[in-house]
Amino acid sequence: MGKVRFAIIGAGHIGKRHAEMVTGNPEAELVAMCDVRSKEECNLKTEIPLFRSVSELFTSGPECDVVSVCSPNGLHAEHALAAFKAQKHVVVEKPMALTKADCEKIIYNALNVHRHLFCVMQNRYSPPSIWIKSAIDSGLLGNIYMVVINCFWNRDDRYYKKENWKGKKDMDGGTLFTQFSHFIDIMYWLFGDITNIHSRLRDFNHRGSTEFEDSGIVHFDFINGGIGSLNFSTSVKNVNFESSMTIIAEKGTVKIGGQYMNEVVYCDIENYSMPQLPPGNPANDYGAYKGSAANHVYIIQNVIDTIMGRSQITTNALEGLKVVDIIERIYKSGEQISKKMSEI
Ligand SMILES: NC(=O)c1ccc[n+]([C@@H]2O[C@H](COP(=O)([O-])OP(=O)(O)OC[C@H]3O[C@@H](n4cnc5c(N)ncnc54)[C@H](O)[C@@H]3O)[C@@H](O)[C@H]2O)c1
């Protein structure tokens, strides 16, 4: 097989990052990009052809093997379905879609055309994530008693602009979809599904800039045992203040912290010494604000390895669907609790 040929839908912040990673990989080739905006508007400095609609990409564009969907959240389902209709493998940026029903449609279509679907959850590749996953899977921590995840970030008017999709209910979906789905993915990957969800959601200081909550306190049971809570906010002044996960378990206690869960800040496990972890990649830097770990290089490599038959998908469609399902249930619980409170 020759090089794996990629086309990218959405030439914004993350689409350009995908383009960089594909171009930098000797086994990959970037053959086309697609955006409703022009090259100048996208600030695209490349000779790669840009198609101005998805239908034009698939009718007039060059042959490709993989389509990376890097458009706004609310368009992921439509664009993934169009790519499967054109018989391509699909990489879909997080979140996979904005409803579980749309995720199911995507999976059904992928299976129908026998093509792969890759979800993007690149924080799994950070050294603390790899370490804690193997510690939990090998039973080092024993039974999990309690998990507390705190994500206290800043997203203000530098981020939410009137003309942008961010902050709009139909295109963004909410802070759990756009800012914190990585943490829900890590939680599901490590501890499995949750139930008995109780959410309290509030919009403290984004009434003029978003159509949804900016903060929440959520508690739940893990189906595999133990209890958990997720506390999140984008209302923090000026900085991403904290992203952390504390695990209290039968055989020890671990806290992973740093701005985007890139440091093990506490580890006390019975008969165990914490190894020296390799350094991780920094956060994606968007100027005024920072995002999640700059690990897309591993995602593109996994796509190539899987298509070449050397590996398996690291974040599969079912995992992408579960993240959306958990977020949907958290929001539903928040709506039900607010409704009950307003009736009292
Ligand atoms: N994995 C990560 O850490 C990470 C980080 C940032 C963003 N993302 C995800 O990537 C996606 C894009 O985010 P972004 O920050 O790059 O946004 P962005 O606004 O910078 O880019 C989105 C691009 O999509 C284009 N677009 C809109 N409608 C389109 C259409 N119908 N057809 C083709 N292109 C269209 C826009 O013109 C824009 O250039 C989102 O789903 C976001 O959640 C993931």
Ligand as a Chemical Component Dictionary entry (heavy atoms), coordinates in Angstrom:
data_LIG
# 
_chem_comp.id                   LIG 
_chem_comp.type                 NON-POLYMER 
_chem_comp.pdbx_formal_charge   0 
_chem_comp.three_letter_code    LIG 
# 
loop_
_chem_comp_atom.comp_id 
_chem_comp_atom.atom_id 
_chem_comp_atom.alt_atom_id 
_chem_comp_atom.type_symbol 
_chem_comp_atom.charge 
_chem_comp_atom.model_Cartn_x 
_chem_comp_atom.model_Cartn_y 
_chem_comp_atom.model_Cartn_z 
_chem_comp_atom.pdbx_ordinal 
LIG N1  N1  N 0  -9.099  17.316 20.236 1  
LIG C1  C1  C 0  -8.972  18.532 20.721 2  
LIG O1  O1  O 0  -8.280  18.787 21.698 3  
LIG C2  C2  C 0  -9.704  19.651 20.061 4  
LIG C3  C3  C 0  -9.257  20.962 20.230 5  
LIG C4  C4  C 0  -9.954  21.989 19.604 6  
LIG C5  C5  C 0  -11.091 21.705 18.850 7  
LIG N2  N2  N 1  -11.513 20.413 18.738 8  
LIG C6  C6  C 0  -12.723 20.099 17.962 9  
LIG O2  O2  O 0  -12.462 20.380 16.596 10 
LIG C7  C7  C 0  -13.619 20.914 15.963 11 
LIG C8  C8  C 0  -13.256 22.261 15.350 12 
LIG O3  O3  O 0  -12.842 23.148 16.363 13 
LIG P1  P1  P 0  -11.916 24.421 16.028 14 
LIG O4  O4  O 0  -11.497 24.977 17.325 15 
LIG O5  O5  O -1 -10.908 24.052 15.026 16 
LIG O6  O6  O 0  -13.018 25.393 15.386 17 
LIG P2  P2  P 0  -12.783 26.505 14.276 18 
LIG O7  O7  O 0  -13.974 27.396 14.312 19 
LIG O8  O8  O 0  -11.427 27.103 14.429 20 
LIG O9  O9  O 0  -12.805 25.652 12.918 21 
LIG C9  C9  C 0  -13.985 25.097 12.373 22 
LIG C10 C10 C 0  -13.892 25.256 10.850 23 
LIG O10 O10 O 0  -15.004 24.573 10.264 24 
LIG C11 C11 C 0  -15.442 25.373 9.158  25 
LIG N3  N3  N 0  -16.803 25.010 8.775  26 
LIG C12 C12 C 0  -17.966 25.442 9.309  27 
LIG N4  N4  N 0  -19.012 24.904 8.642  28 
LIG C13 C13 C 0  -18.486 24.119 7.681  29 
LIG C14 C14 C 0  -19.056 23.308 6.664  30 
LIG N5  N5  N 0  -20.388 23.189 6.515  31 
LIG N6  N6  N 0  -18.228 22.651 5.836  32 
LIG C15 C15 C 0  -16.872 22.760 5.953  33 
LIG N7  N7  N 0  -16.282 23.515 6.904  34 
LIG C16 C16 C 0  -17.077 24.182 7.734  35 
LIG C17 C17 C 0  -15.304 26.799 9.666  36 
LIG O11 O11 O 0  -15.313 27.750 8.614  37 
LIG C18 C18 C 0  -13.985 26.726 10.413 38 
LIG O12 O12 O 0  -12.889 27.043 9.577  39 
LIG C19 C19 C 0  -14.687 20.986 17.056 40 
LIG O13 O13 O 0  -15.489 19.852 16.980 41 
LIG C20 C20 C 0  -13.895 20.983 18.343 42 
LIG O14 O14 O 0  -14.621 20.430 19.434 43 
LIG C21 C21 C 0  -10.835 19.399 19.315 44 
# 
loop_
_chem_comp_bond.comp_id 
_chem_comp_bond.atom_id_1 
_chem_comp_bond.atom_id_2 
_chem_comp_bond.value_order 
_chem_comp_bond.pdbx_ordinal 
LIG N1  C1  SING 1  
LIG C1  O1  DOUB 2  
LIG C1  C2  SING 3  
LIG C2  C3  SING 4  
LIG C2  C21 DOUB 5  
LIG C3  C4  DOUB 6  
LIG C4  C5  SING 7  
LIG C5  N2  DOUB 8  
LIG N2  C6  SING 9  
LIG N2  C21 SING 10 
LIG C6  O2  SING 11 
LIG C6  C20 SING 12 
LIG O2  C7  SING 13 
LIG C7  C8  SING 14 
LIG C7  C19 SING 15 
LIG C8  O3  SING 16 
LIG O3  P1  SING 17 
LIG P1  O4  DOUB 18 
LIG P1  O5  SING 19 
LIG P1  O6  SING 20 
LIG O6  P2  SING 21 
LIG P2  O7  DOUB 22 
LIG P2  O8  SING 23 
LIG P2  O9  SING 24 
LIG O9  C9  SING 25 
LIG C9  C10 SING 26 
LIG C10 O10 SING 27 
LIG C10 C18 SING 28 
LIG O10 C11 SING 29 
LIG C11 N3  SING 30 
LIG C11 C17 SING 31 
LIG N3  C12 SING 32 
LIG N3  C16 SING 33 
LIG C12 N4  DOUB 34 
LIG N4  C13 SING 35 
LIG C13 C14 SING 36 
LIG C13 C16 DOUB 37 
LIG C14 N5  SING 38 
LIG C14 N6  DOUB 39 
LIG N6  C15 SING 40 
LIG C15 N7  DOUB 41 
LIG N7  C16 SING 42 
LIG C17 O11 SING 43 
LIG C17 C18 SING 44 
LIG C18 O12 SING 45 
LIG C19 O13 SING 46 
LIG C19 C20 SING 47 
LIG C20 O14 SING 48 
# 
